[in-house]
Amino acid sequence: MPTAQEQYDDAMFAFSTGDFDSAIARLMALLAEDPDHFDARLSLGMALYRKGDYASAIVEGHKAEKLRPKEQLVHTNLSLFYMKSGDKKTAEHHGLQARIASWKENMAPPDAASATDPELSLAKPKAPPMKLPEKFPDMPWKKKANLAPKPPSASPDESPDAPPKS
């Protein structure tokens, strides 16, 4: 027996190929086993909408709303369903609810689970390598000593600064 996720995946494949009758049948079978499967409930409403059955899509949309009343996608779908059925006032109400849910979602701090899961984190660009000079001075703030070589003298007694003997 396939798992609920496998059943949902099969229904979504049928939906994506435009076979809405098969998608509806598969989603209804899944919901008969698990009536609280939110994604199946939401997708069933959209499949019914695509078939042109706006009244049934609205019913399924409200069932999804009972599962997650503050979900943005629920209100977006309901707004679309009501607009197509001709109820502009209710469509605008659900459109506003979708915008409010979006604002609340953007204001919420990121949850700790997504911060720790590396697959859910955003890709970060690598820092370019830092180019250092070939020879970095040890203490650049100190004055440099005169490092010019002294000329060789004829005898060890003579210093280069002394006047030549005649």
N, C-alpha and C positions, 0 to 999 in steps of 0.2 A: 504494500500500500504506500503510495507516495506521501511525503510529508506535506504539511500545509504550505511551506515555502515552495516546494516543487509544484504543487497545484496552482499556486499564485503565479509562479513563473510561466507555466503553461498557458494560463489565462491571459497573461500580459503578452505572450508571444502571439496568441490569436488576435488580441486587440491591435498589436502593432502591424499585423498583416491585413487589417481591415475586416477580419472575420468576427464582427461584433456579436453575432448570434452564439458562436462557440464560446467567446469570451464571457458573455452573460451567463451561459449555462455552467461553465466551469466556476465562475465566481459565486454563483448561487449555490453550487454543490459545496464549495469551500465554506460559505457562510452558514450552510445547514449544519456543518460540523462545528464551526467556531463562529458564532454570531458576533463576537467582539473583535474580529480581525479587521482592524481599522483600514489598512491599505486596500483590502478586498472590498470593503464597504464603499470607500471613496472611488475606487476604480469601477465598481458596478454602476454607480451614479453616472460616471463619465461615459461608460459604454451605452447606457440607456439614452443619454443625451445624444450621442453620436447616431443612434438609431432613430432619433426624432421623438422619443417617448419622454417628453419634458415632465409630465406629471409624475411618472415613476422615478425619474432622475431626481426630482425635488424630494420625494419621499425618502429615497436612499441618502440624499444629501443631509437631510435632517437626522437620519439615523447615525450618520457619521458625526454630525454635530453633537449628538448626545454623548458619543464616545470621547470626543475632544472638542469641547465648546470654544476654546480660544485658539484653535488651529487656523492659520491664515488660509491655507489651501481649501479648507472646508467652506469658508465664507466666499472665497473667490469663485469656487464652483457653483455655490448656491446663487451668487449674483448672476453668473452666466446663465444658469438654468432659468431663473426667474425672468431675466431679460428676454430670452428666447420665447418664453411662454406668454410674454406680454405684460407682466406685472413689473413695471418700471420702478414703482415706489419701493417694493420689497427688494428688488435688485439693488437699488441704491443703498438701502439699509445694510445689506450683506457686503456690498462693496466698501462701505465705511467700516464695517466690522473687520474686514480683511486688512484695511489700511491701519487700523488701530492695533491689530495683532502684529502687523509688521513693525510698527514703531516700538511696541513692547518687546519684541524679539531683539531688536537692535539695541535696546537699552539694557538688556540683561547681560550680566558678566558672563564670560565664557565659562562653561562648566569644566570641572577638573578632569573629567574623563577625556575630553577632546584635547586637553592640553598635554596629557601624558601619552596619548596614543600617537606614535610617530606616523602612522598611515593617515591620520586625520589632520595633521599639521600642514601648514602651507610650505611650499618649497621656498627655501631661502637661498639667495645667490651667494656664491662663494666669494670671499674677499680677495681682491687681486693681491698677488704676492708683493711684498714691500721690497723695493730695490734699495740696497745699502751701498754706500761707496766701497770700493775695493779695500781701502785702508781707512778705518775709522779712527780718529785721534783719541788717545787715551784720556787726556784732560784738555779739552779745547779752550777752557777758560784761562789757562796759564799762558804766560808769554813764552814764546819760543826762544830758546837760547841760540846764540850764534853757532851754528853747526858747521860753518865753513872750515875746511881743513887748513891747518897752519902750514906755511911753506917750509921745506926742510932747511935746516941751517948747516953751515959748514962745520961748526964745532959745537959741542954741547955747552960751552960757556956763553956763547952768544945768544941773545934773545932776539927775536925778529923785530922788536920795537926799538932796540938800542941803535944809536947811530953807527954807521960803519967805521971801523978803525982804519986809520991811515998810517 
